[in-house]
Amino acid sequence: MAGMTGDEARTALEARLEELDRLDAMSAGGREPVTLQQDAVGRLSRMEAMQQQAMAQAEERRRQAERSRIRRALARLHDGEWGWCATCGEEIAEGRLRNDPSLATCVACAGGGS
């Protein structure tokens, strides 16, 4: 496959995994349970804290999903299948892979087209 090499993709994917780990460490406190001390935190402040907690938990789930995509891409690299659409078998456009080397489908298959 022309364009982005497997080594470039592996480097980019591994760097993104490291970045996700750093983001997890930075946001760990935001995912902790909100205390029920009504005298210390007003009702609106508590609601805001709960909303922030829910947003932090949702972000953690998105990072976990991205980690899974990256690990699958690394497995495809290992198996020599990276860069080829997992649905139709066609080559994935270089620009698409440069934008996100964890992608497993071509534009047509990702959009539900044939």
MDAnalysis code that builds the backbone (N, CA, C; Angstrom):
import MDAnalysis as mda
import numpy as np

u = mda.Universe.empty(342, n_residues=114, atom_resindex=np.repeat(np.arange(114), 3), trajectory=True)
u.add_TopologyAttr("name", ["N", "CA", "C"] * 114)
u.add_TopologyAttr("resid", np.arange(1, 115))
u.add_TopologyAttr("resname", ["MET", "ALA", "GLY", "MET", "THR", "GLY", "ASP", "GLU", "ALA", "ARG", "THR", "ALA", "LEU", "GLU", "ALA", "ARG", "LEU", "GLU", "GLU", "LEU", "ASP", "ARG", "LEU", "ASP", "ALA", "MET", "SER", "ALA", "GLY", "GLY", "ARG", "GLU", "PRO", "VAL", "THR", "LEU", "GLN", "GLN", "ASP", "ALA", "VAL", "GLY", "ARG", "LEU", "SER", "ARG", "MET", "GLU", "ALA", "MET", "GLN", "GLN", "GLN", "ALA", "MET", "ALA", "GLN", "ALA", "GLU", "GLU", "ARG", "ARG", "ARG", "GLN", "ALA", "GLU", "ARG", "SER", "ARG", "ILE", "ARG", "ARG", "ALA", "LEU", "ALA", "ARG", "LEU", "HIS", "ASP", "GLY", "GLU", "TRP", "GLY", "TRP", "CYS", "ALA", "THR", "CYS", "GLY", "GLU", "GLU", "ILE", "ALA", "GLU", "GLY", "ARG", "LEU", "ARG", "ASN", "ASP", "PRO", "SER", "LEU", "ALA", "THR", "CYS", "VAL", "ALA", "CYS", "ALA", "GLY", "GLY", "GLY", "SER"])
u.atoms.positions = np.array([
    [0.848, -1.179, 0.000],
    [0.000, 0.000, 0.000],
    [0.887, 1.233, 0.000],
    [0.597, 2.161, -0.894],
    [1.362, 3.396, -0.986],
    [0.911, 4.355, 0.100],
    [1.685, 5.418, 0.300],
    [1.282, 6.427, 1.279],
    [1.861, 6.165, 2.646],
    [1.026, 6.307, 3.657],
    [1.443, 6.142, 5.048],
    [1.972, 4.723, 5.254],
    [3.146, 4.625, 5.843],
    [3.728, 3.303, 6.075],
    [3.198, 2.698, 7.368],
    [3.371, 1.403, 7.491],
    [2.968, 0.720, 8.712],
    [3.710, 1.253, 9.925],
    [4.996, 1.573, 9.743],
    [5.770, 2.109, 10.863],
    [5.235, 3.472, 11.300],
    [4.882, 4.309, 10.320],
    [4.305, 5.619, 10.661],
    [2.979, 5.436, 11.393],
    [2.170, 4.517, 10.902],
    [0.875, 4.260, 11.538],
    [1.072, 3.737, 12.950],
    [1.977, 2.781, 13.132],
    [2.237, 2.215, 14.460],
    [2.686, 3.311, 15.428],
    [3.586, 4.170, 14.973],
    [4.070, 5.274, 15.814],
    [2.915, 6.198, 16.203],
    [2.072, 6.564, 15.234],
    [0.946, 7.458, 15.515],
    [-0.051, 6.794, 16.461],
    [-0.345, 5.526, 16.249],
    [-1.299, 4.815, 17.098],
    [-0.778, 4.678, 18.526],
    [0.480, 4.330, 18.672],
    [1.057, 4.188, 20.014],
    [1.134, 5.527, 20.735],
    [1.428, 6.598, 19.995],
    [1.455, 7.934, 20.600],
    [0.063, 8.328, 21.088],
    [-0.964, 7.978, 20.315],
    [-2.332, 8.304, 20.729],
    [-2.731, 7.519, 21.970],
    [-2.305, 6.261, 22.069],
    [-2.576, 5.482, 23.287],
    [-1.955, 6.155, 24.507],
    [-0.726, 6.637, 24.364],
    [-0.058, 7.333, 25.470],
    [-0.818, 8.608, 25.835],
    [-1.280, 9.333, 24.825],
    [-2.043, 10.555, 25.083],
    [-3.348, 10.237, 25.815],
    [-4.022, 9.162, 25.429],
    [-5.252, 8.758, 26.105],
    [-4.980, 8.416, 27.564],
    [-3.852, 7.760, 27.845],
    [-3.485, 7.450, 29.228],
    [-3.279, 8.731, 30.033],
    [-2.611, 9.726, 29.426],
    [-2.394, 11.014, 30.117],
    [-3.730, 11.703, 30.392],
    [-4.621, 11.691, 29.417],
    [-5.931, 12.309, 29.607],
    [-6.717, 11.615, 30.709],
    [-6.637, 10.293, 30.774],
    [-7.306, 9.552, 31.847],
    [-6.771, 9.977, 33.206],
    [-5.453, 10.072, 33.320],
    [-4.848, 10.445, 34.599],
    [-5.276, 11.851, 35.014],
    [-5.352, 12.760, 34.042],
    [-5.720, 14.143, 34.357],
    [-7.177, 14.268, 34.774],
    [-8.048, 13.419, 34.256],
    [-9.477, 13.570, 34.537],
    [-9.999, 12.593, 35.578],
    [-9.124, 11.865, 36.240],
    [-9.559, 10.851, 37.209],
    [-10.443, 11.442, 38.306],
    [-10.105, 12.595, 38.805],
    [-10.876, 13.203, 39.887],
    [-12.294, 13.563, 39.489],
    [-12.503, 13.912, 38.237],
    [-13.832, 14.303, 37.780],
    [-14.814, 13.159, 37.682],
    [-14.309, 11.913, 37.703],
    [-15.195, 10.751, 37.588],
    [-15.578, 10.173, 38.938],
    [-15.017, 10.726, 40.014],
    [-15.308, 10.215, 41.353],
    [-16.738, 10.574, 41.761],
    [-17.323, 9.778, 42.654],
    [-18.698, 10.060, 43.097],
    [-18.827, 11.445, 43.719],
    [-19.974, 12.048, 43.496],
    [-20.284, 13.360, 44.073],
    [-20.799, 13.116, 45.487],
    [-20.266, 13.855, 46.442],
    [-20.665, 13.671, 47.837],
    [-22.079, 14.182, 48.065],
    [-22.718, 13.664, 49.095],
    [-24.097, 14.026, 49.417],
    [-24.172, 15.046, 50.546],
    [-23.157, 15.831, 50.765],
    [-23.136, 16.810, 51.844],
    [-23.912, 18.058, 51.409],
    [-25.212, 18.036, 51.650],
    [-26.073, 19.134, 51.226],
    [-25.713, 20.449, 51.903],
    [-25.207, 20.391, 53.138],
    [-24.861, 21.634, 53.816],
    [-23.598, 22.267, 53.233],
    [-22.720, 21.440, 52.656],
    [-21.473, 21.957, 52.101],
    [-21.636, 22.390, 50.643],
    [-22.573, 21.794, 49.945],
    [-22.763, 22.100, 48.528],
    [-24.233, 22.388, 48.293],
    [-24.532, 23.548, 47.755],
    [-25.915, 23.898, 47.459],
    [-26.498, 23.001, 46.377],
    [-27.807, 23.039, 46.246],
    [-28.494, 22.153, 45.305],
    [-28.002, 22.345, 43.865],
    [-27.901, 23.596, 43.416],
    [-27.455, 23.842, 42.055],
    [-25.987, 23.459, 41.866],
    [-25.175, 23.729, 42.870],
    [-23.766, 23.351, 42.792],
    [-23.626, 21.833, 42.707],
    [-24.452, 21.118, 43.472],
    [-24.416, 19.662, 43.443],
    [-24.856, 19.141, 42.090],
    [-25.901, 19.748, 41.518],
    [-26.370, 19.337, 40.190],
    [-25.283, 19.583, 39.137],
    [-24.607, 20.706, 39.286],
    [-23.518, 21.008, 38.354],
    [-22.389, 20.002, 38.516],
    [-22.060, 19.653, 39.748],
    [-21.006, 18.662, 39.991],
    [-21.393, 17.311, 39.407],
    [-22.668, 16.939, 39.536],
    [-23.126, 15.663, 38.985],
    [-23.068, 15.685, 37.452],
    [-23.401, 16.837, 36.863],
    [-23.329, 16.963, 35.412],
    [-21.869, 16.855, 34.945],
    [-20.964, 17.494, 35.646],
    [-19.547, 17.413, 35.299],
    [-19.041, 15.979, 35.438],
    [-19.495, 15.279, 36.481],
    [-19.109, 13.886, 36.672],
    [-19.607, 13.040, 35.496],
    [-20.860, 13.235, 35.084],
    [-21.421, 12.471, 33.967],
    [-20.656, 12.753, 32.677],
    [-20.270, 14.007, 32.474],
    [-19.496, 14.350, 31.281],
    [-18.117, 13.696, 31.323],
    [-17.480, 13.670, 32.497],
    [-16.167, 13.031, 32.633],
    [-16.275, 11.526, 32.391],
    [-17.342, 10.910, 32.872],
    [-17.537, 9.477, 32.654],
    [-17.794, 9.179, 31.176],
    [-18.555, 10.030, 30.502],
    [-18.811, 9.846, 29.071],
    [-17.517, 9.983, 28.271],
    [-16.688, 10.937, 28.661],
    [-15.403, 11.121, 27.982],
    [-14.507, 9.894, 28.190],
    [-14.546, 9.334, 29.379],
    [-13.764, 8.119, 29.642],
    [-14.244, 6.978, 28.738],
    [-15.553, 6.836, 28.565],
    [-16.084, 5.792, 27.677],
    [-15.633, 6.018, 26.239],
    [-15.604, 7.284, 25.794],
    [-15.129, 7.582, 24.431],
    [-13.651, 7.216, 24.288],
    [-12.870, 7.508, 25.317],
    [-11.443, 7.148, 25.253],
    [-11.268, 5.632, 25.226],
    [-12.078, 4.904, 25.976],
    [-12.005, 3.438, 25.975],
    [-12.346, 2.887, 24.589],
    [-13.372, 3.454, 23.950],
    [-13.746, 3.018, 22.602],
    [-12.616, 3.304, 21.616],
    [-11.979, 4.460, 21.758],
    [-10.855, 4.793, 20.881],
    [-9.691, 3.844, 21.119],
    [-9.425, 3.514, 22.375],
    [-8.366, 2.538, 22.685],
    [-8.629, 1.205, 21.979],
    [-9.872, 0.762, 22.004],
    [-10.240, -0.499, 21.353],
    [-9.975, -0.421, 19.850],
    [-10.359, 0.705, 19.219],
    [-10.100, 0.875, 17.784],
    [-8.609, 0.850, 17.498],
    [-7.821, 1.506, 18.356],
    [-6.372, 1.554, 18.158],
    [-5.775, 0.159, 18.300],
    [-6.200, -0.586, 19.301],
    [-5.666, -1.948, 19.483],
    [-6.015, -2.840, 18.297],
    [-7.235, -2.686, 17.777],
    [-7.615, -3.470, 16.589],
    [-6.757, -3.066, 15.387],
    [-6.468, -1.764, 15.247],
    [-5.620, -1.297, 14.143],
    [-4.206, -1.856, 14.286],
    [-3.686, -1.879, 15.509],
    [-2.357, -2.458, 15.724],
    [-2.350, -3.944, 15.378],
    [-3.433, -4.639, 15.681],
    [-3.538, -6.066, 15.325],
    [-3.574, -6.220, 13.798],
    [-4.304, -5.324, 13.105],
    [-4.336, -5.383, 11.640],
    [-2.955, -5.113, 11.062],
    [-2.219, -4.187, 11.676],
    [-0.842, -3.930, 11.240],
    [-0.005, -5.201, 11.377],
    [-0.116, -5.846, 12.504],
    [0.637, -7.076, 12.765],
    [0.294, -8.166, 11.752],
    [-0.992, -8.241, 11.387],
    [-1.468, -9.280, 10.466],
    [-1.305, -8.898, 8.993],
    [-0.821, -7.687, 8.720],
    [-0.653, -7.249, 7.337],
    [-1.956, -6.835, 6.673],
    [-2.980, -6.546, 7.461],
    [-4.287, -6.179, 6.922],
    [-4.599, -4.691, 7.064],
    [-3.714, -3.947, 7.701],
    [-3.954, -2.520, 7.907],
    [-3.926, -1.806, 6.560],
    [-4.852, -0.858, 6.380],
    [-4.907, -0.079, 5.146],
    [-5.903, -0.624, 4.146],
    [-6.494, -1.755, 4.475],
    [-7.488, -2.378, 3.601],
    [-8.817, -2.417, 4.353],
    [-9.890, -2.091, 3.655],
    [-11.216, -2.026, 4.263],
    [-11.630, -3.391, 4.795],
    [-12.035, -3.427, 6.049],
    [-12.459, -4.670, 6.684],
    [-13.802, -5.154, 6.146],
    [-14.540, -4.277, 5.472],
    [-15.850, -4.648, 4.938],
    [-15.765, -5.129, 3.493],
    [-15.159, -4.318, 2.619],
    [-15.155, -4.653, 1.187],
    [-13.802, -5.123, 0.675],
    [-12.737, -4.926, 1.457],
    [-11.408, -5.367, 1.041],
    [-10.656, -4.389, 0.165],
    [-11.275, -3.250, -0.165],
    [-10.606, -2.240, -0.990],
    [-9.613, -1.444, -0.140],
    [-8.662, -0.827, -0.824],
    [-7.673, 0.004, -0.140],
    [-8.351, 1.242, 0.439],
    [-7.989, 1.591, 1.675],
    [-8.513, 2.801, 2.329],
    [-7.663, 3.979, 1.859],
    [-8.297, 5.086, 1.521],
    [-7.596, 6.267, 1.007],
    [-6.540, 6.743, 1.995],
    [-5.387, 7.122, 1.439],
    [-4.266, 7.569, 2.270],
    [-4.648, 8.739, 3.174],
    [-5.373, 9.713, 2.641],
    [-5.766, 10.872, 3.446],
    [-6.622, 10.468, 4.627],
    [-7.475, 9.493, 4.422],
    [-8.332, 8.987, 5.508],
    [-7.484, 8.345, 6.603],
    [-6.496, 7.558, 6.204],
    [-5.629, 6.901, 7.189],
    [-4.693, 7.893, 7.873],
    [-4.229, 8.887, 7.136],
    [-3.370, 9.905, 7.771],
    [-4.162, 10.668, 8.831],
    [-5.432, 10.911, 8.555],
    [-6.292, 11.612, 9.508],
    [-6.545, 10.753, 10.745],
    [-6.770, 9.447, 10.542],
    [-7.022, 8.533, 11.663],
    [-6.566, 7.132, 11.274],
    [-5.338, 6.766, 11.652],
    [-4.810, 5.452, 11.263],
    [-5.531, 4.277, 11.915],
    [-6.480, 4.530, 12.814],
    [-7.207, 3.427, 13.440],
    [-8.433, 3.004, 12.632],
    [-8.735, 3.728, 11.560],
    [-9.922, 3.408, 10.766],
    [-9.791, 2.053, 10.089],
    [-10.897, 1.327, 10.023],
    [-10.890, -0.006, 9.438],
    [-11.722, -0.097, 8.172],
    [-12.369, 0.996, 7.772],
    [-13.230, 0.944, 6.594],
    [-12.940, 2.107, 5.651],
    [-13.245, 1.873, 4.380],
    [-13.131, 2.929, 3.373],
    [-14.319, 3.893, 3.553],
    [-14.280, 4.994, 2.846],
    [-15.335, 5.999, 2.952],
    [-16.684, 5.418, 2.559],
    [-16.731, 4.646, 1.479],
    [-17.999, 4.099, 1.002],
    [-18.629, 3.192, 2.060],
    [-17.843, 2.307, 2.651],
    [-18.371, 1.384, 3.656],
    [-18.703, 2.107, 4.956],
    [-17.922, 3.107, 5.326],
    [-18.191, 3.856, 6.552],
    [-19.494, 4.628, 6.425],
    [-19.815, 5.061, 5.207],
    [-21.040, 5.809, 4.990],
    [-22.243, 4.939, 4.728],
    [-22.034, 3.626, 4.741],
    [-23.149, 2.705, 4.510],
    [-23.417, 2.461, 3.049],
    [-22.579, 3.047, 2.166],
    [-22.761, 2.822, 0.728],
    [-22.154, 1.512, 0.302],
    [-22.287, 1.220, -0.986],
    [-21.688, -0.031, -1.472],
    [-20.611, 0.236, -2.465],
])
